[in-house]
Amino acid sequence: MKNYFLMIFTIFLIFTAQAEEESKSKDRIGPGKAVAAASDKEGFKLSEKAITNLNISLKEVNSTDITVPKDSVISFLDFYSVYRLRNGWYRAIEIEPTFEGDKATFTSNQFRAGDKIVIENSSLLRVVELDVFGPEADACVD
């Protein structure tokens, strides 16, 4: 049932992005919306309801050598990233992982103790990010 809801939610986000192509992204951000805030520097903040509905799971970072499930790594064009949660802000961080079985290991100075990495449903955050920050979503269609 959760997977069915997540698929419908993802499709909804895609169609919403297409339907509102001419409106500014700030119209989709704010109180009462799934994305509460967005910043080119910090990333984006999700509402509590969106976090619950997206069924996001997190892993706390305790060192610069990090191992996560392979499925939590996002592949886009010629780079890989994971989503970091810091002070309520989700941000894609580019990494150079080594894959072994169902795990991905990487080293990065972009993480501090106390940061968290999204380890479940991170691909849904990529859809949210594309919807919020604009024209990159169009580039994915071509």
N, C-alpha and C positions, 0 to 999 in steps of 0.2 A: 504494500500500500504506500509506504514512504517513497519507494523508487518511482511509482506511478505519479505521485504528487510532485516529485522533483523534476520528472520529465515534463509534466504540464507546466510547472513554474518556469522551467528553462524556455520552453516554447513561448510562453507568455512574454518573457523578457525579450526574446528575439522579435516577436511581432510588435511589441510595444516600441522597440527601438525603430523598427521600420515605419510604423504608423506616425511616429513623432519625429521623423527625420528632419523636418524643417524647424521644429521647436528647439529651443536651447536646452542643454542638459540641465541647467539650473532649475528648470521647471519640474524635473523628476527627482530633485534632491531637497530634503528638508524635513521638518517635523511632520510626522504622519506618513512618511514615505519609507520604502525599504532602505534607501540610501539616505542616511541622516545628514551626512556632510561629505564633501569631496575637496581634495587639494592636490594640485600637481606634485607638490613636494612630499606630502604625508601619505597620500593614497585616498582611501575612502572609509567612512564609518557606516556600519549597518545598524538598523534598528534592532532591538531585542527580538521582535517578532520575526524579522528576516533571518536572524542568526538561528533561531529555533526552527523555522521552516526549511532552511537550507541544510539543517542537520550537520553543522560544521563541527569537526573534532580537532582538537589542538594538542600539540606536544610542546612542553616547555624546553627552551634551549638552555643548556648548562655549560657549554664549551664552544669552541670554534670548529671542532670536528663533529659533524652532525650526520646522523643516519635517520632516514625517514622511509616510509613505504614508497615503493616505486610509483604507485598510483597517485601520490600527492605531488609529483613533479609535473609541471606544465611544460609541454613542448610547443614552441611557436617559431615558425620559420627555421632559423638556424641557432636558436638558443633555448636554454632550459631555465625555468624559474620555479620558486616556491613562494607561497604567500606567508608573509610575516605579519603577526599581530603585535603592535606596540602601542600602548596607551590608547587602545580602542580603534586604532587605524590599521586597516589592511593594506598591504603594499606588496606588489610582486618584486621579488629580489632575484636577479639573475645569478645563476650558479653554474658550475661545471661539475656535474655529478659523475660518479663511477657507479655503474649498475652491477649488482651481483644478486642473482635470483630475483626475489621480490622486494629488494632493498636498494636504496640509493644513498650513497655517502658523498659528502662534500665538505669543503672547508671554506669559511667565509668570514670576513671581518665586518660584515653588514649586520651581524647579530650580537646582541648583548645578553648577559645573564638576565633571565626574566622575560625575554621575548618569547613568543610562541610561534610555532609553525602550524599552518593548517595541514592536517594529514588525512582528512576525509572530506570529499566533495569540493576540493580546490578548483576543479574545472568549472564549477558553477560560479565561483568568484571571478573567473576569467570572463564569463559572459556578463556579469555585473560590471566589471571594469570596462569592457568594451562599450557597454551601453552608456556608462557615465562619462567616459572621456572621449567619446566621439569617433572621428573619422576612421580610426583603425578598424572599426567594425565593418565599414564598407570595403576595406582592403581584403578582408577575409573572404568575401564573396567571389572575387575575381579569380 
